[in-house]
Amino acid sequence: MGMSKSRTCFGYPLSIFFIVVNEFCERFSYYGMRALLVLYFRNFIGWNDDLSTAIYHTFVALCYLMPILGALIADSWLGKFKTIIWLSIIYTIGQGLISISSINDLTDHNHDGTPDSIPTHVALSMIGLVLIALGTGGIKPCVSAFGGDQFEEGQEKQRNRFFSIFYLAINAGSLLSTIITPILRVQQCGIHTQQACYPLAFGVPAALMAVSLIVFVTGSRMYKKFQPPGNIMGKVAKCIGFAIKNRFRHRSKEFPKRKHWLDWAKEKYEERLISQIKMVTRVMFLYIPLPMFWALFDQQGSRWTLQATTMTGRIGAIEIQPDQMQTVNAILIVIMVPIFDAVIYPLIAKCGLNFTSLKRMTVGMFLASMAFVVAAIVQVEIDKTLPVFPEAHHVQIKVLNIGNDNVTVSFPGETVTLGQMSQTDTFMTFDVDQLTSINVSSPGSPVTGVAQDFEQGHRHTLLVWGPSHYRVVKDGLNKKPDKGENGIRFVNTFNNVVNITMSGKVYEDVTSHNASEYQFFSSGIKSFTISSTEFPESCPRDFESSNLEFGGAYTYVIERQSNGCPGIKQFEDISPNTVNMALQIPQYFLLTCGEVVFSVTGLEFSYSQAPSNMKSVLQAGWLLTVAVGNIIVLIVAGAGHFSEQWAEYILFAALLLVVCVIFAIMARFYTYVNPVEVEARFDEEEKKKNAGKGDLYPTLESVSQTKM
């Protein structure tokens, strides 16, 4: 065992501070990158909601499957210290690759602002994600255990305090990064075209991962490093395998039954190992229902973030981006962990209730289930405010009069009259088959029929600027603008081509009496410049939009004023979101309280019920439940295909309630053990055995089995 004299600070080994800072930077790096992931898939790579959610949960599942590999490498080969260093290097490379994959100038050879080769970006980001999963998952079971290794005998109190500080470092890192990276994402950057700044938003987490690695290596001389104990997991697996095989061989009546199925391994393995494995398998059995909790918990980053994009982020004077709502969880954790420890648990104890670890975990599941009921209620409120878009066999039409005359347009069963520069209030919905004739007329002019070129399942704007002049424009918006942005397009009423630049985005060559495509902008007031050869020199060219909210769409008509200069008139196509993101706070509050009583307790329970040499095995098992939870989301979201989002929330809430009841029943039959006592008993017996050396095969009294 390589060891240097440990220096201390406030009664803690000095090396601890390097480990805590390392963890803070690593979590900042991981959560900062993860907060952007769904939006990056959707907006940069261009996948839809379901595929983005699926890839996101596959990645998270992979991150939590890797601890098994990490524990294996550390225990049987490299030891914790070297494992952390090598995997951190892989991790840093992965973060770098993701950042590079989000540079659109990488393949944007014609400088039009969109990458020419999306597969290149997908390949780079997928390789990056696999490396990150290997890194973050692999070091997970090592870092906390390595921290625990730094304490001497008799420092139990400091060690327990270390685990609390460690948990707070994790949440402080995730809290800061989920606030900071979305702010970086909304910045504009790029070499040839200005775009949402994903390279910077992914680059900062990559830099912090490098810092994390450097900090960890700096403390190298101070750490207590132990030799790897050998492959414990392999031993456990072999022993269980042997017990099952042996039981199978001796399945006839003449062999007496044994108390526990693992006792069939006695022929080959020592009593101590068997009783240790019994402790582990009993806890693992309790883990079976747990993934359902994580299935709900990890949807904060996917479904709940997508829910926030259909809401308005203006809370009082501040404005919140949809992906920043996840910070509510981290903020509440930092507040609630001390409150539960210092206030709620002692109060419950004062009332004389025995609030055991497993009871706490049951309550945690119940709270998470309720959080999803609240999310469903919020979703129903949001659905009431969403615009109705056309179904497959329908067409929606609105009329916009951009001329100087009054115009009457008659549809089958409906006639509208519009004054100059005005539009119909709503989109009118028609069945494609019934849309037989549309006529435009003006006082004192002949009637003009409108030629049919409407596309099924789409919205259209009928631009009219005279009795015989019209144009049908397909809107191209079949849903609310993504991530709370606003769609803006321009209509040109001049005879020459017009160019517009708005917040770094260019509308090129908008032809006479035509509409541009929509481009998308975040909330706030945007300034824009209009230029055309037709404008007199003296005209002002700079204009400002109204204050844009979240998720609206607008048409800006460039009209000719009496002096020949351009003027602007704004029309609303889709009204902005009205339901406030603050309404998500109750669901986050319930879920966070659930996390505090479930997750923190679960880690502590796993640690207390595991024999000393198998703590890493159980920690990896605990993390495995998170992986399985993310796989459940994939299955339910993939197989469900709900037309209504609230129904999916209710389904998850119901599933967790059922699991919660099953877990409560299983917990009733669990008997708590003290691994230290069991191991002490074996030490005593070994001493006796060595004392009575004459008798080579003393009979070991079998450890009395706690009833399962």
C-alpha positions in Angstrom: 0.0 0.0 0.0 1.6 3.3 -1.1 1.0 5.9 1.5 2.4 9.3 2.5 1.9 11.0 5.8 -1.5 12.7 5.5 -1.7 16.4 6.2 -4.9 17.7 7.8 -6.9 20.8 7.7 -9.9 21.4 10.0 -9.5 17.8 11.1 -10.0 16.6 7.5 -7.3 15.0 5.4 -6.0 17.8 3.0 -6.4 15.4 0.1 -10.2 15.5 0.5 -10.4 19.1 -0.8 -8.9 18.0 -4.1 -11.4 15.3 -4.4 -14.4 17.6 -3.7 -13.2 20.2 -6.2 -12.6 17.5 -8.7 -16.2 16.2 -8.2 -17.6 19.7 -8.5 -15.9 20.3 -11.8 -16.8 16.9 -13.2 -20.5 17.3 -12.3 -20.5 20.8 -13.7 -19.1 19.4 -16.9 -21.6 16.5 -17.1 -24.8 18.4 -16.2 -23.9 21.4 -18.3 -23.5 19.2 -21.3 -26.7 17.2 -20.5 -28.9 20.2 -20.1 -28.3 21.2 -23.7 -28.5 17.7 -25.2 -32.2 17.4 -26.1 -32.3 20.9 -27.6 -29.0 20.2 -29.5 -30.5 17.0 -31.0 -33.7 18.8 -31.9 -32.5 22.1 -33.2 -29.0 21.5 -34.5 -29.2 17.9 -35.8 -32.9 18.2 -36.5 -34.4 15.1 -34.9 -38.0 15.2 -33.6 -39.1 15.2 -30.0 -39.4 11.4 -29.7 -36.1 10.5 -31.2 -34.3 13.2 -29.2 -35.9 11.9 -26.0 -35.0 8.4 -26.9 -31.3 9.1 -27.7 -31.1 11.3 -24.5 -32.4 8.4 -22.3 -30.2 5.9 -24.1 -27.2 8.1 -23.2 -28.2 8.5 -19.6 -28.8 4.7 -19.3 -25.3 4.1 -20.8 -23.8 6.5 -18.2 -25.3 4.4 -15.4 -24.4 1.0 -16.9 -20.7 1.9 -17.0 -20.1 2.0 -13.2 -20.0 -1.8 -13.3 -17.1 -1.6 -15.7 -15.5 1.1 -13.6 -15.7 -0.9 -10.4 -14.3 -4.0 -12.3 -11.3 -2.0 -13.7 -10.6 -0.4 -10.3 -10.9 -3.5 -8.2 -9.2 -6.1 -10.3 -6.6 -4.1 -12.4 -5.7 -0.4 -12.0 -6.8 0.6 -8.5 -9.1 3.6 -7.9 -6.5 6.3 -8.4 -5.3 5.3 -11.9 -8.8 4.3 -13.0 -10.0 7.9 -12.2 -7.1 9.4 -14.1 -7.4 7.3 -17.3 -11.1 7.5 -17.5 -11.0 11.3 -16.9 -8.7 11.6 -19.9 -11.2 9.6 -22.1 -14.0 11.8 -20.6 -12.3 15.0 -21.5 -11.7 13.8 -25.1 -15.4 13.0 -25.4 -16.5 16.4 -24.2 -14.1 18.0 -26.7 -15.6 15.9 -29.5 -19.2 17.0 -28.7 -18.1 20.6 -28.7 -16.4 20.2 -32.1 -19.5 18.3 -33.5 -21.7 21.4 -32.8 -19.6 23.8 -34.9 -21.8 24.2 -38.0 -18.9 25.8 -40.0 -17.2 22.4 -39.8 -19.1 21.1 -42.8 -20.9 24.3 -43.9 -18.9 24.8 -47.1 -21.3 27.0 -48.9 -21.7 29.3 -45.8 -25.5 29.2 -45.8 -25.8 28.6 -42.1 -26.8 25.0 -42.2 -24.2 22.1 -42.1 -23.9 20.3 -45.5 -23.1 17.0 -43.9 -25.3 16.2 -40.9 -24.0 12.6 -40.6 -20.5 13.9 -39.8 -21.9 15.9 -36.9 -24.1 13.0 -35.8 -21.1 10.6 -35.9 -18.8 13.0 -34.0 -21.4 13.7 -31.3 -22.3 9.9 -30.9 -18.6 9.0 -30.5 -18.3 11.8 -28.0 -21.3 10.6 -26.0 -20.0 7.1 -25.8 -16.6 8.3 -24.5 -18.4 10.6 -22.0 -20.6 7.7 -20.8 -17.5 5.5 -20.3 -15.7 8.3 -18.4 -18.5 9.6 -16.2 -19.9 6.2 -15.4 -16.5 4.5 -14.9 -15.3 7.0 -12.3 -18.6 7.3 -10.5 -18.2 4.3 -8.1 -14.5 5.2 -7.7 -14.4 8.8 -6.7 -16.7 8.7 -3.6 -15.1 5.4 -2.4 -11.6 6.9 -3.0 -12.7 9.9 -0.9 -13.9 7.5 1.9 -10.5 5.8 1.7 -8.7 9.0 2.8 -10.0 8.9 6.4 -8.2 7.2 9.3 -9.7 5.0 11.9 -11.7 7.1 14.3 -12.7 9.7 11.7 -16.2 8.2 11.1 -17.9 11.5 11.9 -15.7 13.4 9.4 -16.3 10.7 6.9 -20.1 10.9 7.2 -19.8 14.7 6.9 -17.6 14.2 3.8 -20.4 12.3 2.0 -22.9 15.2 2.7 -20.3 17.7 1.4 -19.7 15.4 -1.6 -23.5 15.4 -2.4 -23.7 19.1 -2.1 -20.6 19.5 -4.4 -22.5 17.4 -7.0 -25.6 19.6 -6.7 -23.6 22.9 -6.7 -21.9 21.8 -9.9 -25.1 20.8 -11.6 -26.9 23.9 -10.4 -24.3 26.4 -11.7 -23.9 24.6 -15.0 -27.6 24.3 -15.7 -27.8 28.1 -15.2 -24.7 29.0 -17.2 -24.8 26.7 -20.2 -28.3 27.7 -21.5 -27.1 31.4 -21.3 -24.1 30.5 -23.4 -26.3 28.6 -25.8 -28.5 31.6 -26.6 -25.4 33.7 -27.5 -24.8 34.2 -31.3 -21.5 33.0 -32.7 -20.0 31.5 -35.9 -17.3 32.2 -38.5 -19.5 32.8 -41.6 -23.1 32.8 -40.2 -24.3 33.7 -36.7 -26.0 30.9 -34.9 -27.0 29.6 -31.4 -23.6 29.1 -29.7 -23.5 25.4 -29.1 -19.7 25.1 -29.5 -19.2 27.5 -26.6 -22.0 26.0 -24.5 -20.4 22.5 -24.9 -16.8 23.9 -24.8 -17.1 25.3 -21.3 -18.1 21.9 -19.8 -15.2 20.3 -21.7 -12.7 22.9 -20.3 -14.0 22.2 -16.8 -13.5 18.5 -17.2 -9.9 19.3 -18.1 -9.6 21.4 -14.9 -11.2 18.6 -12.9 -8.5 16.2 -14.1 -5.6 18.7 -13.4 -6.9 19.4 -9.9 -7.1 15.7 -9.2 -3.6 15.0 -10.4 -2.2 17.9 -8.4 -3.3 16.2 -5.1 -1.5 13.0 -6.2 1.3 13.1 -3.5 -1.2 13.4 -0.7 -3.6 10.6 -1.4 -3.7 7.3 0.4 -3.7 4.8 -2.4 -4.5 1.1 -1.9 -3.6 -1.9 -4.0 -6.7 -3.2 -6.0 -8.3 -5.9 -3.8 -8.8 -8.3 -6.7 -12.0 -9.0 -8.7 -14.7 -9.1 -6.0 -17.5 -9.0 -8.6 -16.0 -12.0 -10.4 -15.9 -13.9 -7.1 -19.5 -13.0 -6.3 -20.7 -14.1 -9.7 -18.7 -17.4 -9.6 -20.0 -18.2 -6.1 -23.6 -17.6 -7.1 -23.1 -19.5 -10.3 -21.7 -22.5 -8.4 -24.5 -22.4 -5.9 -27.1 -22.5 -8.6 -25.3 -25.3 -10.5 -24.8 -27.3 -7.4 -28.4 -27.0 -6.3 -29.5 -28.1 -9.8 -27.3 -31.2 -9.6 -28.7 -32.2 -6.3 -32.3 -31.7 -7.0 -33.6 -35.2 -6.1 -35.3 -36.1 -2.8 -32.4 -37.8 -1.1 -30.4 -34.6 -0.6 -31.5 -32.7 2.4 -32.8 -29.1 1.8 -30.5 -26.3 2.9 -31.7 -23.2 4.7 -30.7 -20.8 1.9 -30.1 -21.4 -1.8 -26.6 -19.9 -1.4 -25.7 -22.6 1.1 -25.2 -24.9 -1.9 -21.9 -23.1 -2.5 -20.4 -24.5 0.8 -18.6 -27.3 -0.9 -16.3 -24.9 -2.7 -16.5 -21.4 -1.0 -15.8 -20.3 2.5 -18.6 -19.5 5.0 -17.6 -15.8 5.3 -17.9 -15.1 1.5 -21.2 -16.9 1.4 -22.7 -14.9 4.2 -21.4 -11.6 2.6 -23.0 -12.5 -0.6 -26.3 -13.3 1.2 -26.3 -9.7 2.5 -25.7 -8.3 -1.0 -28.3 -10.5 -2.7 -31.0 -9.5 -0.1 -30.4 -5.8 -0.8 -30.2 -6.4 -4.6 -33.6 -8.1 -4.4 -35.0 -5.0 -2.8 -33.6 -3.0 -5.7 -35.8 -4.7 -8.3 -38.7 -2.1 -8.0 -36.5 0.9 -7.8 -35.9 1.7 -11.5 -39.5 2.9 -11.8 -38.6 5.9 -9.6 -35.7 6.9 -11.8 -37.8 6.5 -14.9 -39.9 9.4 -13.7 -37.0 11.4 -12.1 -34.9 11.6 -15.3 -37.7 13.0 -17.4 -36.9 16.4 -15.9 -34.3 16.7 -18.6 -36.5 15.5 -21.5 -40.3 15.7 -21.2 -40.5 18.4 -18.6 -38.0 20.6 -20.5 -40.2 20.1 -23.6 -43.2 21.0 -21.5 -41.5 24.2 -20.5 -41.0 25.2 -24.2 -44.8 25.6 -24.5 -44.9 28.0 -21.5 -43.9 31.6 -20.9 -40.7 32.2 -19.0 -41.4 35.7 -17.8 -41.6 35.5 -14.0 -41.8 39.1 -12.6 -38.9 41.0 -13.9 -36.8 38.0 -14.8 -36.9 35.8 -17.9 -36.2 32.1 -17.8 -35.1 29.9 -20.7 -37.0 26.5 -20.9 -33.8 24.4 -20.2 -33.0 26.5 -17.1 -36.1 25.2 -15.3 -34.1 22.0 -14.4 -32.1 24.2 -12.0 -35.2 24.3 -9.8 -34.4 20.8 -8.8 -30.8 21.6 -7.9 -31.7 24.7 -6.0 -34.4 22.8 -4.0 -31.9 20.0 -3.3 -29.4 22.4 -1.8 -32.2 23.8 0.4 -34.1 20.6 1.2 -31.3 18.2 2.2 -30.3 20.2 5.3 -34.0 20.8 6.2 -34.9 17.1 6.1 -31.8 16.2 8.1 -32.1 19.0 10.7 -35.9 19.5 11.0 -38.1 16.9 9.4 -36.5 13.6 10.4 -35.9 14.7 14.1 -39.6 15.9 14.3 -40.8 12.5 13.0 -38.5 10.8 15.5 -40.0 13.0 18.3 -43.5 11.8 17.4 -42.2 8.3 18.2 -42.4 7.0 14.7 -39.7 4.6 13.5 -39.1 6.2 10.1 -36.7 3.5 8.7 -34.6 3.8 5.5 -37.1 1.6 3.6 -40.1 3.6 4.8 -38.4 6.8 3.7 -37.8 5.3 0.2 -41.5 4.3 -0.1 -42.5 7.9 0.8 -40.1 9.1 -1.9 -41.7 7.0 -4.5 -45.2 8.2 -3.6 -44.1 11.9 -3.8 -42.5 11.3 -7.3 -45.8 9.8 -8.4 -47.7 12.8 -7.2 -45.3 15.1 -9.0 -46.4 13.5 -12.3 -50.0 13.9 -11.5 -49.3 17.7 -11.0 -47.4 17.7 -14.3 -50.4 16.2 -16.0 -52.7 18.9 -14.6 -50.3 21.6 -15.8 -50.2 19.9 -19.2 -54.1 20.0 -19.4 -53.9 23.8 -18.7 -51.3 24.3 -21.5 -53.3 22.2 -24.0 -56.3 24.6 -23.5 -54.1 27.5 -24.8 -52.5 25.8 -27.7 -53.6 26.8 -31.3 -55.5 24.1 -33.3 -53.5 23.1 -36.3 -55.0 21.4 -39.4 -55.5 17.6 -39.5 -54.3 15.6 -42.5 -57.4 16.2 -44.8 -58.0 19.8 -43.7 -56.6 23.1 -44.9 -56.4 26.3 -42.8 -56.6 29.7 -44.5 -56.3 33.3 -43.3 -56.7 36.3 -45.5 -54.3 39.3 -45.3 -55.2 42.4 -47.3 -51.9 44.3 -48.1 -53.5 46.6 -50.7 -55.3 50.0 -50.5 -58.8 48.8 -51.3 -61.5 47.1 -49.3 -61.7 43.4 -50.4 -64.4 40.8 -50.0 -63.3 37.1 -50.2 -66.0 34.4 -50.3 -65.3 30.8 -49.3 -67.8 28.0 -49.4 -70.2 28.9 -46.5 -68.2 31.9 -45.4 -67.6 35.5 -46.6 -65.1 38.0 -45.2 -64.7 41.7 -45.9 -61.4 43.3 -45.0 -60.3 47.0 -45.0 -56.8 47.9 -46.2 -53.9 46.5 -44.2 -55.9 44.1 -42.1 -56.3 40.4 -41.7 -58.9 37.8 -40.6 -58.7 37.2 -36.8 -58.3 33.5 -37.0 -57.4 30.7 -39.5 -60.5 29.3 -41.1 -60.5 25.5 -41.4 -61.9 23.7 -44.5 -62.2 20.1 -45.5 -60.1 19.7 -48.7 -63.0 18.2 -50.7 -65.4 21.0 -49.8 -63.1 23.8 -50.8 -64.7 24.1 -54.2 -64.4 27.8 -55.0 -62.8 31.0 -53.6 -63.6 34.4 -55.1 -62.1 37.8 -54.5 -64.0 41.0 -55.3 -63.8 44.7 -54.6 -66.5 47.4 -55.0 -66.9 48.2 -58.6 -64.6 45.5 -60.0 -65.3 42.0 -61.5 -65.0 38.9 -59.4 -61.7 36.9 -59.6 -61.6 33.2 -58.8 -58.6 31.9 -56.8 -56.8 29.0 -58.3 -56.6 25.9 -56.0 -53.1 25.2 -54.8 -53.6 24.4 -51.2 -51.6 21.7 -49.5 -53.5 19.3 -47.2 -52.7 19.4 -43.5 -51.1 22.9 -43.8 -51.8 26.5 -42.9 -51.9 29.1 -45.7 -52.1 32.8 -46.0 -54.0 34.4 -48.9 -52.3 37.7 -49.7 -54.6 40.0 -51.5 -53.7 43.5 -52.8 -56.5 44.2 -55.3 -59.5 42.5 -56.9 -57.5 40.5 -59.4 -54.2 40.3 -57.5 -53.6 37.6 -54.9 -51.0 35.1 -53.9 -51.4 31.9 -51.8 -48.5 31.4 -49.3 -47.9 28.2 -47.4 -47.1 29.1 -43.8 -44.8 26.1 -43.1 -45.6 26.3 -39.3 -47.5 23.2 -38.2 -46.7 23.5 -34.5 -45.7 26.2 -32.0 -42.1 27.5 -32.6 -39.6 25.3 -30.7 -37.9 26.1 -27.4 -40.1 29.1 -26.7 -38.7 31.1 -29.7 -40.8 33.3 -32.0 -41.3 32.9 -35.7 -41.1 36.1 -37.8 -41.6 36.5 -41.6 -41.8 39.6 -43.8 -44.2 40.5 -46.5 -43.0 43.0 -49.2 -45.6 45.4 -50.8 -43.0 47.3 -52.8 -42.3 46.5 -56.5 -38.6 45.8 -56.1 -36.8 43.1 -54.1 -36.2 43.8 -50.4 -33.5 42.5 -48.1 -33.9 42.4 -44.3 -31.3 41.7 -41.6 -32.7 40.9 -38.1 -30.4 40.0 -35.1 -27.8 38.5 -37.4 -30.2 36.5 -39.5 -30.8 37.5 -43.2 -34.0 37.4 -45.2 -32.6 37.5 -48.7 -34.5 38.8 -51.8 -38.1 39.0 -50.6 -39.8 39.5 -54.0 -42.7 41.9 -54.7 -46.0 41.1 -53.0 -44.6 38.0 -51.5 -43.8 36.6 -48.0 -40.4 35.3 -46.8 -40.0 32.1 -44.9 -40.2 32.2 -41.1 -36.9 32.6 -39.1 -36.8 32.1 -35.3 -35.7 34.5 -32.5 -35.6 34.3 -28.7 -37.7 36.6 -26.5 -37.0 40.4 -26.2 -37.0 43.4 -28.6 -35.2 42.8 -31.9 -33.8 45.5 -34.2 -33.7 45.0 -37.9 -32.6 46.8 -41.1 -34.5 46.9 -44.4 -32.8 47.8 -47.7 -34.0 48.1 -51.3 -33.1 50.0 -54.4 -36.6 51.5 -54.5 -36.4 53.4 -51.2 -35.5 57.2 -51.5 -32.1 58.0 -50.0 -33.5 60.0 -47.1 -35.6 57.2 -45.6 -34.8 55.6 -42.2 -33.8 51.9 -42.6 -33.6 50.7 -39.0 -36.7 49.4 -37.1 -37.5 47.6 -33.9 -39.9 44.7 -33.3 -42.4 44.7 -30.5 -41.3 43.0 -27.3 -41.4 39.3 -28.2 -42.7 36.8 -25.6 -42.4 33.0 -25.9 -43.6 30.8 -28.7 -45.5 33.3 -30.9 -45.4 33.9 -34.7 -45.8 37.2 -36.5 -46.0 38.6 -40.0 -44.4 42.0 -40.6 -45.8 43.8 -43.6 -43.4 46.4 -45.2 -45.8 49.0 -46.5 -45.2 52.1 -48.7 -45.9 55.3 -46.8 -47.0 58.5 -48.5 -43.4 59.8 -48.7 -42.3 56.6 -50.5 -40.4 55.3 -47.4 -41.0 51.9 -45.9 -43.2 51.5 -42.8 -43.9 48.4 -40.7 -47.2 46.8 -39.6 -47.2 43.7 -37.4 -49.8 40.9 -37.6 -50.1 38.0 -35.2 -50.1 34.5 -36.7 -49.8 32.4 -33.5 -50.3 33.9 -30.1 -47.5 33.6 -27.6 -47.5 31.1 -24.7 -49.7 32.2 -21.8 -49.2 29.5 -19.1 -46.3 30.6 -16.8 -43.3 28.3 -16.2 -43.7 29.1 -12.5 -46.6 26.6 -12.6 -43.9 23.9 -13.0 -42.5 24.7 -9.5 -44.9 22.5 -7.5 -44.1 19.4 -9.6 -40.3 20.1 -9.2 -40.9 20.6 -5.4 -42.7 17.2 -5.0 -40.1 15.4 -7.1 -37.2 17.0 -5.2 -38.7 16.0 -1.8 -39.1 12.5 -3.3 -35.4 12.5 -4.4 -34.2 13.6 -0.9 -36.0 10.9 1.0 -35.4 8.3 -1.8 -32.0 8.8 -3.3 -29.9 10.1 -0.3 -31.5 7.4 1.9 -31.0 4.7 -0.7 -27.2 5.4 -1.0 -26.9 5.4 2.8 -28.9 2.2 3.1 -26.8 0.4 0.5 -23.7 1.5 2.2 -24.8 0.4 5.7 -26.1 -3.0 4.6 -23.0 -4.0 2.5 -20.0 -6.0 3.8 -16.8 -3.9 3.7 -15.3 -5.5 0.7 -18.5 -5.3 -1.4 -19.5 -1.6 -1.0 -18.5 -0.9 -4.6 -20.5 -3.9 -5.8 -23.6 -2.5 -4.1 -22.9 1.0 -5.3 -22.7 -0.2 -8.9 -26.0 -2.1 -8.3 -27.6 1.1 -7.0 -26.5 3.0 -10.1 -27.7 0.1 -12.3 -31.3 0.9 -11.1 -30.9 4.4 -12.6 -29.8 2.8 -16.0 -32.8 0.5 -16.0 -35.1 3.4 -15.2 -34.0 5.3 -18.3 -34.5 2.1 -20.4 -38.1 2.0 -19.1 -38.7 5.6 -20.3 -37.5 4.4 -23.8 -39.9 1.5 -23.8 -42.9 3.4 -22.5 -42.3 6.5 -24.7 -41.6 4.3 -27.7 -44.5 1.9 -27.3 -47.0 4.3 -25.9 -47.3 6.9 -28.7 -49.9 8.9 -26.8 -51.8 11.6 -28.7 -52.0 13.5 -25.4 -48.9 14.2 -23.4 -50.9 14.4 -20.1 -52.0 10.8 -20.6 -48.4 9.7 -20.7 -47.7 11.6 -17.4 -50.7 9.9 -15.8 -49.5 6.5 -17.0 -46.1 7.0 -15.4 -47.7 8.2 -12.1 -49.9 5.1 -12.0 -47.0 2.7 -12.8 -44.9 4.2 -10.0 -47.9 4.0 -7.5 -48.3 0.3 -8.2 -44.5 -0.2 -7.8 -44.6 1.8 -4.6 -47.1 -0.6 -3.1 -45.1 -3.6 -4.1 -41.9 -2.1 -2.6 -43.7 -1.3 0.7 -44.7 -5.0 1.0 -41.2 -6.2 0.2 -39.8 -3.8 2.7 -42.0 -5.2 5.5 -40.2 -8.5 5.2 -36.7 -7.2 5.1 -34.6 -7.6 8.3 -31.8 -5.1 8.8 -28.3 -6.5 9.4 -25.1 -5.1 10.8 -22.3 -6.3 8.5 -19.6 -5.3 11.0 -21.1 -7.6 13.6 -21.3 -10.5 11.2 -17.7 -10.0 10.1 -16.6 -9.7 13.7 -18.2 -13.1 14.5 -16.1 -14.7 11.7 -12.9 -13.0 13.0 -13.6 -14.5 16.4 -14.2 -18.0 14.9 -10.9 -17.7 12.9 -9.0 -16.8 16.1 -10.5 -19.9 17.8 -9.6 -22.0 14.8 -6.0 -20.8 14.9 -5.8 -21.3 18.7 -7.0 -25.0 18.3 -4.5 -25.8 15.6 -4.4 -29.5 16.5 -7.9 -29.9 15.2 -7.5 -29.2 11.4 -11.2 -29.2 10.6 -13.2 -27.6 13.4 -16.9 -27.5 12.7 -18.0 -24.0 12.0 -21.4 -23.1 13.5 -23.4 -21.9 10.6 -24.4 -18.2 10.9 -28.0 -18.1 11.9 -29.9 -16.8 8.9 -32.2 -13.9 9.4 -35.5 -14.9 7.9 -36.1 -13.6 4.5 
